[in-house]
Amino acid sequence: MRTILISGANRGIGLNIAYKELKEGNRISVGIRDLESLKGSIIDPDKWPERRILINKYDALKKKSADNWIKNTVNEFGGFDSIINCSGVLSKVPFLYKDGDEEEILNTLNINFLAIWNLCRLSWEHLCASGRGRIIVLVSMSGKRSKGDLAAYSSSKFALMGLCQTMRNKGWGKNIRISAICPSWVNTEMSKNISSLDKSKMTQPEDIAEICSTILKLPMQSVPFEISLNCNYEI
Ligand SMILES: NC(=O)c1ccc[n+]([C@@H]2O[C@H](COP(=O)([O-])OP(=O)(O)OC[C@H]3O[C@@H](n4cnc5c(N)ncnc54)[C@H](OP(=O)(O)O)[C@@H]3O)[C@@H](O)[C@H]2O)c1
């Protein structure tokens, strides 16, 4: 059984991953902004009476909330061995941004990059202690190539990819493995305004949950560092 911290677990990719991990018998500790948002959802604790789900208030923009989330998890479950980072925001701020856009750029960097760094940094000793640590990060194809003009978003994801590579180096000798998942479009709220591609042709959040489940089951020597997923052909 794994004990997994999952951010952004109230909707989209994070919710699907959380559901899959619960179904597979793991314990999950979710970090979400709105505690009420899980009421009636597929991971509503009322539907899972075995106390394998812990809900924590987590806002990526509030450093202290990461600390509290980790402490609550250790108190409840005695430790944890995995983190799956799913919180994130899409920004359309372009390269030629206008004065005043700096706030959104910084917000995007804070949520998509610095908050993940902070959460992983604070979790490190617990992942080391587990002897079989895993960090899965929802990066994006936008963290591997810049297509179009999503300068703020893409920059945050490239920075995140750099962090993943560094954590890979640091974690190797500590039995911690990192996996960066890099999809193009996934059918969630984040991609709802994409009209060029039918939603059914996008990668589905359940597919990402399946990938995460496999990563967590693979032995240490076979964990993929990077998984790139294109739902459509790119030149
Ligand atoms: N969908 C795609 O096409 C796609 C493609 C490639 C990569 N990704 C990446 O995959 C991850 C998950 O995306 P998704 O598609 O599931 O998006 P989504 O449906 O929009 O969900 C985003 C999640 O991030 C949470 N979040 C946003 N700001 C937060 C904050 N300040 N503190 C804590 N949580 C916050 C949201 O919580 P609230 O409900 O409280 O807002 C929500 O749970 C993101 O990192 C995204 O960049 C997505």
The ligand as an SDF file (V2000), in Angstrom:
LIG
                    3D

 48 52  0  0  0  0  0  0  0  0999 V2000
   -5.6940   19.9310  -19.2190 N   0  0  0  0  0  0  0  0  0  0  0  0
   -4.6470   19.9950  -20.0400 C   0  0  0  0  0  0  0  0  0  0  0  0
   -4.8050   20.1000  -21.2770 O   0  0  0  0  0  0  0  0  0  0  0  0
   -3.2510   19.8550  -19.4920 C   0  0  0  0  0  0  0  0  0  0  0  0
   -2.2000   19.5730  -20.3900 C   0  0  0  0  0  0  0  0  0  0  0  0
   -0.9080   19.4730  -19.9190 C   0  0  0  0  0  0  0  0  0  0  0  0
   -0.6390   19.6420  -18.5740 C   0  0  0  0  0  0  0  0  0  0  0  0
   -1.6580   19.9220  -17.7120 N   0  0  0  0  0  0  0  0  0  0  0  0
   -1.3180   20.1540  -16.3060 C   0  0  0  0  0  0  0  0  0  0  0  0
   -1.9650   19.1810  -15.5130 O   0  0  0  0  0  0  0  0  0  0  0  0
   -2.2460   19.7430  -14.2120 C   0  0  0  0  0  0  0  0  0  0  0  0
   -3.7100   19.4920  -13.8830 C   0  0  0  0  0  0  0  0  0  0  0  0
   -4.4940   20.1980  -14.8370 O   0  0  0  0  0  0  0  0  0  0  0  0
   -6.0420   19.9010  -15.0960 P   0  0  0  0  0  0  0  0  0  0  0  0
   -6.1870   19.6970  -16.5330 O   0  0  0  0  0  0  0  0  0  0  0  0
   -6.5420   18.8820  -14.1460 O   0  0  0  0  0  0  0  0  0  0  0  0
   -6.6280   21.3410  -14.7490 O   0  0  0  0  0  0  0  0  0  0  0  0
   -7.9480   21.8160  -13.9830 P   0  0  0  0  0  0  0  0  0  0  0  0
   -9.0710   20.8760  -14.2330 O   0  0  0  0  0  0  0  0  0  0  0  0
   -8.0830   23.2420  -14.3460 O   0  0  0  0  0  0  0  0  0  0  0  0
   -7.5370   21.6680  -12.4460 O   0  0  0  0  0  0  0  0  0  0  0  0
   -6.5570   22.4960  -11.8980 C   0  0  0  0  0  0  0  0  0  0  0  0
   -6.3720   22.1080  -10.4460 C   0  0  0  0  0  0  0  0  0  0  0  0
   -5.3630   22.9630   -9.8870 O   0  0  0  0  0  0  0  0  0  0  0  0
   -5.8810   23.5190   -8.6640 C   0  0  0  0  0  0  0  0  0  0  0  0
   -5.3040   24.8190   -8.3520 N   0  0  0  0  0  0  0  0  0  0  0  0
   -5.2690   25.9420   -9.1130 C   0  0  0  0  0  0  0  0  0  0  0  0
   -4.7250   26.9660   -8.4220 N   0  0  0  0  0  0  0  0  0  0  0  0
   -4.4000   26.4650   -7.2060 C   0  0  0  0  0  0  0  0  0  0  0  0
   -3.8230   27.0250   -6.0460 C   0  0  0  0  0  0  0  0  0  0  0  0
   -3.4650   28.3210   -5.9570 N   0  0  0  0  0  0  0  0  0  0  0  0
   -3.6240   26.2140   -4.9620 N   0  0  0  0  0  0  0  0  0  0  0  0
   -3.9730   24.9100   -4.9960 C   0  0  0  0  0  0  0  0  0  0  0  0
   -4.5610   24.3320   -6.0620 N   0  0  0  0  0  0  0  0  0  0  0  0
   -4.7640   25.1080   -7.1550 C   0  0  0  0  0  0  0  0  0  0  0  0
   -7.3790   23.6460   -8.9520 C   0  0  0  0  0  0  0  0  0  0  0  0
   -8.0660   23.8460   -7.7280 O   0  0  0  0  0  0  0  0  0  0  0  0
   -9.4050   24.8110   -7.6470 P   0  0  0  0  0  0  0  0  0  0  0  0
  -10.5610   23.9600   -8.0200 O   0  0  0  0  0  0  0  0  0  0  0  0
   -9.4130   25.2580   -6.2380 O   0  0  0  0  0  0  0  0  0  0  0  0
   -9.1700   25.9430   -8.6280 O   0  0  0  0  0  0  0  0  0  0  0  0
   -7.6510   22.3110   -9.6150 C   0  0  0  0  0  0  0  0  0  0  0  0
   -7.7600   21.2890   -8.6730 O   0  0  0  0  0  0  0  0  0  0  0  0
   -1.8380   21.2190  -14.3000 C   0  0  0  0  0  0  0  0  0  0  0  0
   -0.5630   21.3820  -13.7590 O   0  0  0  0  0  0  0  0  0  0  0  0
   -1.8000   21.4850  -15.7900 C   0  0  0  0  0  0  0  0  0  0  0  0
   -0.9280   22.5410  -16.1180 O   0  0  0  0  0  0  0  0  0  0  0  0
   -2.9480   20.0060  -18.1370 C   0  0  0  0  0  0  0  0  0  0  0  0
  1  2  1  0
  2  3  2  0
  2  4  1  0
  4  5  1  0
  4 48  2  0
  5  6  2  0
  6  7  1  0
  7  8  2  0
  8  9  1  0
  8 48  1  0
  9 10  1  0
  9 46  1  0
 10 11  1  0
 11 12  1  0
 11 44  1  0
 12 13  1  0
 13 14  1  0
 14 15  2  0
 14 16  1  0
 14 17  1  0
 17 18  1  0
 18 19  2  0
 18 20  1  0
 18 21  1  0
 21 22  1  0
 22 23  1  0
 23 24  1  0
 23 42  1  0
 24 25  1  0
 25 26  1  0
 25 36  1  0
 26 27  1  0
 26 35  1  0
 27 28  2  0
 28 29  1  0
 29 30  1  0
 29 35  2  0
 30 31  1  0
 30 32  2  0
 32 33  1  0
 33 34  2  0
 34 35  1  0
 36 37  1  0
 36 42  1  0
 37 38  1  0
 38 39  2  0
 38 40  1  0
 38 41  1  0
 42 43  1  0
 44 45  1  0
 44 46  1  0
 46 47  1  0
M  CHG  2   8   1  16  -1
M  END
$$$$
